């Protein structure tokens, strides 16, 4: 499952993508679409989400 959060402030979009799997397929496909459409971006951080043993709202 994937969770996406988007915000727009001062003419800048920020997109947070959280996946329950470690496969970067979805992220790579999205970045490819941006590249193919001439949209510049800054990939600022890619990291493993490490949470305590809790039930996430999008995993119900």
C-alpha positions in Angstrom: 0.0 0.0 0.0 1.2 3.5 -0.7 0.3 6.8 1.1 1.0 10.1 -0.7 0.9 13.6 0.9 1.1 16.7 -1.2 1.4 20.3 0.0 1.9 23.5 -2.0 3.5 26.6 -0.3 5.0 29.7 -2.0 4.8 28.2 -5.5 6.6 25.0 -4.5 5.0 21.5 -4.3 6.2 19.0 -1.7 5.3 15.4 -2.2 5.8 12.7 0.5 5.4 9.1 -0.7 5.3 6.4 1.9 5.1 2.7 0.8 4.6 -0.4 2.8 7.1 -2.2 0.5 10.7 -1.5 -0.1 10.5 -1.8 -3.9 11.2 1.6 -5.6 9.1 0.7 -8.7 6.3 3.3 -8.0 8.8 6.1 -7.2 10.9 5.3 -10.2 7.8 5.3 -12.5 6.7 8.7 -11.1 10.2 10.2 -11.5 10.3 8.9 -15.1 7.0 10.6 -15.8 8.3 13.9 -14.5 11.5 13.6 -16.6 9.5 12.7 -19.8 7.3 15.8 -19.3 10.2 18.2 -18.6 9.3 18.8 -15.0 12.3 19.5 -12.8 12.4 18.1 -9.2 14.7 17.7 -6.2 14.7 14.2 -4.7 15.6 15.3 -1.2 15.4 12.2 0.9 14.9 8.5 0.5 14.9 6.4 3.6 13.5 3.3 5.2 10.5 4.1 7.4 11.2 2.6 10.8 8.1 2.6 13.1 7.3 0.8 16.3 4.8 -2.1 16.1 1.7 0.0 15.5 -1.2 -0.3 13.1 -1.1 2.4 10.4 -4.4 3.9 9.4 -3.9 2.9 5.7 -3.2 -0.7 6.5 -6.7 -1.5 7.9 
